[in-house]
């Protein structure tokens, strides 16, 4: 597994408050990254959803305050919440989990990697809106 990108941002609320929203990621949940469509199985902290024709496995780790979204081929996104003097530090990491095929991953990952900073800023904005507090990305 190779890390391709790391993004960091602050949400000015406690880690428990931020995690309560972020980890509510099942379809219909409060999280800005909540899955859409139907989840299988219907309950639990690990489930699959189909998004844009691709199957995504979502794993919620409440003890680690993190959500993992893994695609069928190369993509693994891990979003976690850590304590910070300003409230909470939200960290989003994108990994290549494909066994081999590095040349192909470099080609197909361009779009998601390019879109990630904007998507991450929207995630932070959604958390800030739901928690009625400031939220902002940190410079790379």
DOLUM-326232 format. One record per residue (C-alpha): residue number from 1; residue in three letters; x, y, z. Coordinates in Angstrom, 3 decimals. Layout:
<lummars>
NUM	ALA	X	Y	Z
...
</lummars>
This chain:
<lummars>
1	UNK	0.000	0.000	0.000
2	UNK	1.471	3.332	-1.085
3	UNK	0.268	6.712	0.174
4	UNK	-0.444	9.028	-2.752
5	UNK	-1.854	12.100	-0.992
6	UNK	-2.463	13.494	2.488
7	UNK	-4.788	16.415	3.230
8	UNK	-5.283	18.056	6.630
9	UNK	-7.842	20.452	8.005
10	UNK	-9.198	21.815	11.258
11	UNK	-12.733	21.645	12.607
12	UNK	-13.132	23.826	15.683
13	UNK	-15.148	21.279	17.683
14	UNK	-14.088	18.436	19.956
15	UNK	-12.867	15.202	18.367
16	UNK	-15.856	13.343	19.816
17	UNK	-18.301	15.835	18.271
18	UNK	-16.573	15.704	14.875
19	UNK	-16.299	11.911	14.936
20	UNK	-19.989	11.557	15.833
21	UNK	-20.894	13.295	12.572
22	UNK	-18.096	11.934	10.356
23	UNK	-18.676	8.311	11.374
24	UNK	-22.417	8.503	10.634
25	UNK	-21.503	7.396	7.115
26	UNK	-24.190	4.821	6.300
27	UNK	-26.694	5.856	3.592
28	UNK	-28.891	8.645	4.946
29	UNK	-26.370	9.489	7.680
30	UNK	-25.262	12.952	8.813
31	UNK	-21.701	12.598	7.539
32	UNK	-20.741	14.665	4.486
33	UNK	-19.217	11.430	3.141
34	UNK	-22.311	9.328	3.862
35	UNK	-22.775	6.668	1.243
36	UNK	-25.660	6.929	-1.185
37	UNK	-27.858	4.073	-2.330
38	UNK	-28.419	0.920	-0.342
39	UNK	-25.849	-0.707	1.879
40	UNK	-25.212	-4.387	2.305
41	UNK	-25.516	-5.625	4.987
42	UNK	-28.278	-3.354	6.257
43	UNK	-26.601	-2.843	9.659
44	UNK	-23.083	-2.668	11.043
45	UNK	-19.879	-0.693	10.646
46	UNK	-18.661	-2.484	7.518
47	UNK	-20.789	-2.420	4.404
48	UNK	-20.659	-2.102	0.633
49	UNK	-22.436	0.362	-1.626
50	UNK	-22.420	0.842	-5.377
51	UNK	-21.443	4.366	-6.428
52	UNK	-21.117	5.451	-10.051
53	UNK	-21.035	1.805	-11.130
54	UNK	-18.245	0.863	-8.706
55	UNK	-18.546	-1.131	-5.520
56	UNK	-17.134	0.671	-2.482
57	UNK	-16.477	-1.025	0.840
58	UNK	-16.881	1.298	3.808
59	UNK	-15.416	0.444	7.205
60	UNK	-16.123	2.615	10.234
61	UNK	-13.620	2.300	13.097
62	UNK	-15.158	4.091	16.055
63	UNK	-12.180	3.504	18.386
64	UNK	-9.787	5.075	15.845
65	UNK	-12.322	7.763	14.839
66	UNK	-11.857	6.864	11.174
67	UNK	-13.757	5.933	8.027
68	UNK	-12.136	3.837	5.303
69	UNK	-13.563	3.798	1.778
70	UNK	-12.012	1.201	-0.496
71	UNK	-12.761	0.643	-4.160
72	UNK	-12.525	-2.571	-6.103
73	UNK	-9.145	-1.957	-7.647
74	UNK	-6.655	0.657	-6.516
75	UNK	-8.350	3.268	-4.285
76	UNK	-8.345	3.405	-0.487
77	UNK	-9.333	6.631	1.267
78	UNK	-8.910	6.954	5.025
79	UNK	-10.437	9.917	6.858
80	UNK	-9.664	10.265	10.556
81	UNK	-10.190	12.696	13.416
82	UNK	-7.425	13.562	15.896
83	UNK	-7.239	16.023	18.803
84	UNK	-5.831	19.459	17.980
85	UNK	-5.336	22.607	20.057
86	UNK	-7.966	24.324	17.858
87	UNK	-10.461	21.467	18.264
88	UNK	-9.983	18.590	15.831
89	UNK	-7.555	17.755	13.070
90	UNK	-9.225	15.911	10.204
91	UNK	-6.780	13.968	8.044
92	UNK	-7.636	12.403	4.688
93	UNK	-5.170	10.028	3.063
94	UNK	-5.434	8.369	-0.338
95	UNK	-3.581	5.106	-0.895
96	UNK	-2.834	2.895	-3.869
97	UNK	-3.721	-0.654	-2.808
98	UNK	-3.382	-2.261	-6.259
99	UNK	-0.959	-5.148	-6.382
100	UNK	1.362	-4.118	-9.212
101	UNK	0.154	-2.138	-12.253
102	UNK	1.835	1.067	-11.017
103	UNK	1.771	2.596	-14.495
104	UNK	-1.981	2.075	-14.737
105	UNK	-2.638	3.499	-11.267
106	UNK	-0.626	6.615	-12.135
107	UNK	-2.914	7.117	-15.119
108	UNK	-6.317	6.425	-13.500
109	UNK	-5.547	8.142	-10.190
110	UNK	-4.952	11.561	-11.761
111	UNK	-8.619	12.533	-11.718
112	UNK	-9.364	11.487	-8.123
113	UNK	-6.108	12.987	-6.829
114	UNK	-6.775	16.266	-8.635
115	UNK	-10.352	16.406	-7.293
116	UNK	-9.402	15.436	-3.721
117	UNK	-8.528	18.918	-2.341
118	UNK	-11.890	20.349	-3.446
119	UNK	-13.784	17.317	-2.118
120	UNK	-11.883	17.552	1.174
121	UNK	-12.693	21.266	1.529
122	UNK	-16.385	20.392	0.977
123	UNK	-16.130	17.663	3.620
124	UNK	-14.685	20.148	6.120
125	UNK	-17.349	22.701	5.218
126	UNK	-20.061	20.112	5.753
127	UNK	-18.673	19.163	9.148
128	UNK	-18.419	22.823	10.158
129	UNK	-21.976	23.491	9.008
130	UNK	-23.419	20.502	10.863
131	UNK	-21.494	21.400	14.034
132	UNK	-21.969	25.183	13.668
133	UNK	-18.266	25.942	13.929
134	UNK	-15.292	27.040	11.823
135	UNK	-13.687	24.426	9.592
136	UNK	-10.872	24.967	7.113
137	UNK	-8.160	23.108	5.219
138	UNK	-4.531	23.545	6.202
139	UNK	-1.871	24.420	3.628
140	UNK	-0.066	21.429	2.167
</lummars>
